[in-house]
Amino acid sequence: MTRQEAIERWKFIANRVFWAEEAISEEWDERLHAAPSMTHEEQQQFADEYMTAIATEIVSKTSDEQLAAME
């Protein structure tokens, strides 16, 4: 993979993450605002849950063909 191909791949990934984050934002907004008052351990758990929600949103809008092409 060339440097430019890697940049294009990361642009695609970042775009999907931002899109998914926007799609779930209403559901997660209140919890996101509460995160600074959580303990470090709670923040770590929350971050994992939030990343799982983003990944789930991305995969829910990705075809089986697109998933297979990612391998």
Secondary structure per residue as TSV (DSSP state, phi and psi in degrees):
chain	resnum	aa	ss	phi	psi
A	1	M	-	360.0	133.8
A	2	T	-	-80.9	166.1
A	3	R	H	-58.7	-43.2
A	4	Q	H	-66.0	-38.6
A	5	E	H	-64.2	-39.0
A	6	A	H	-64.2	-41.0
A	7	I	H	-62.5	-45.7
A	8	E	H	-62.5	-40.0
A	9	R	H	-62.7	-45.9
A	10	W	H	-67.2	-33.5
A	11	K	H	-61.7	-43.4
A	12	F	H	-61.5	-46.5
A	13	I	H	-61.7	-48.2
A	14	A	H	-60.1	-41.0
A	15	N	H	-60.2	-43.6
A	16	R	H	-65.4	-39.8
A	17	V	H	-64.2	-46.9
A	18	F	H	-62.8	-40.5
A	19	W	H	-62.6	-45.3
A	20	A	H	-65.9	-40.5
A	21	E	H	-60.8	-41.4
A	22	E	H	-64.0	-40.0
A	23	A	H	-64.8	-31.0
A	24	I	H	-103.3	1.0
A	25	S	H	-58.4	-41.5
A	26	E	H	-61.8	-42.3
A	27	E	H	-66.4	-32.7
A	28	W	H	-102.9	-8.0
A	29	D	H	-53.5	-50.2
A	30	E	H	-61.6	-44.2
A	31	R	H	-66.2	-36.8
A	32	L	H	-62.7	-40.4
A	33	H	H	-68.9	-26.7
A	34	A	H	-82.6	-16.2
A	35	A	G	-56.0	-39.9
A	36	P	G	-60.6	-24.6
A	37	S	G	-89.8	-0.2
A	38	M	S	-80.2	158.4
A	39	T	-	-69.6	165.7
A	40	H	H	-58.4	-43.9
A	41	E	H	-62.1	-43.2
A	42	E	H	-64.0	-39.0
A	43	Q	H	-63.4	-40.8
A	44	Q	H	-62.7	-44.4
A	45	Q	H	-64.3	-43.4
A	46	F	H	-62.1	-44.5
A	47	A	H	-59.4	-42.3
A	48	D	H	-63.1	-43.2
A	49	E	H	-64.3	-40.4
A	50	Y	H	-67.2	-43.5
A	51	M	H	-64.6	-36.8
A	52	T	H	-64.0	-41.0
A	53	A	H	-64.0	-41.2
A	54	I	H	-64.7	-47.4
A	55	A	H	-61.7	-40.4
A	56	T	H	-62.7	-41.5
A	57	E	H	-63.0	-43.9
A	58	I	H	-62.4	-49.0
A	59	V	H	-65.0	-32.6
A	60	S	H	-65.9	-20.8
A	61	K	T	-108.1	14.0
A	62	T	S	-113.2	129.1
A	63	S	-	-72.3	162.3
A	64	D	H	-60.5	-35.8
A	65	E	H	-64.5	-43.0
A	66	Q	H	-65.0	-40.6
A	67	L	H	-62.4	-43.0
A	68	A	H	-64.4	-34.2
A	69	A	H	-70.1	-18.4
A	70	M	T	-77.7	-14.7
A	71	E	-	-69.5	360.0
